[in-house]
């Protein structure tokens, strides 16, 4: 995993079952730097591809963020 993918996964696992907002991701993964939702979506897409086959599901929560189900 890339550094940002690992940070996203760590954050999602720390909050398993709860929504991690776009703001949470910006603060923790990108140190508060503003990222477009497209950039965040692209990072999640890459992470989902890397985790395929591991029974890990990252769900989008419309206009809020993401949640990991395991």
N, C-alpha and C positions, 0 to 999 in steps of 0.2 A: 504494500500500500504506500501511496505517497504520504508525505507529512500531513497535508490537509485532509486526505481521506482517513488517515489514522485518527486525527483529531476529531473529525466528524463522528466516526464510529465510537470513539471513547465517550463523547458527549451523549450520543444517543443511548449507549449502554448504561451510562450513569443515570439516565432518566427513563429507563426502560418502561414502556407502557404509558408514558406521559409525552405530551407534545413538546418538542424542542422548536422554539420559534426561530424565524429568520434572524431576529435580533440576537438571540442566544448564539446562533451560529456565527454571526459577524463578530460578536465580542470574543468568543472563545477560539474560533478557528482562524480568523483574520485580524485578531487583536483590535477589534473595533473599526477597522477600515471598512468603508462602505462597499458592499458588493451588490451587484444587481441580482435580482431574483433569478435571472437566466444563468448567471455565473454559479449561483448556489445550486440551482437545478442541475446544471451540468456536472458539478462535483458529486451530487447525490447519484446521478445517473452512472457515473464512472464507478462509484462505490458499489452500487447495486450489481453492476456487471462483474466486479471482482469477487463479490460475495455469492454469486449465483451457484447453486448446488449445495449451499451450506445450511439450508432451511432457515435463513435469516431474511425477514421481510421488513423493508423500510417503506412505510406508507406515507403518502402525502396527505396533509390535512389542509384542505383548500384555504388559502389566504392566511394561514397561521404558521405552518412549518411542517415538521416530520415527526413520525413516531416509529420506533423499532418494535417489532413483535418477534418473539423467539419462542 
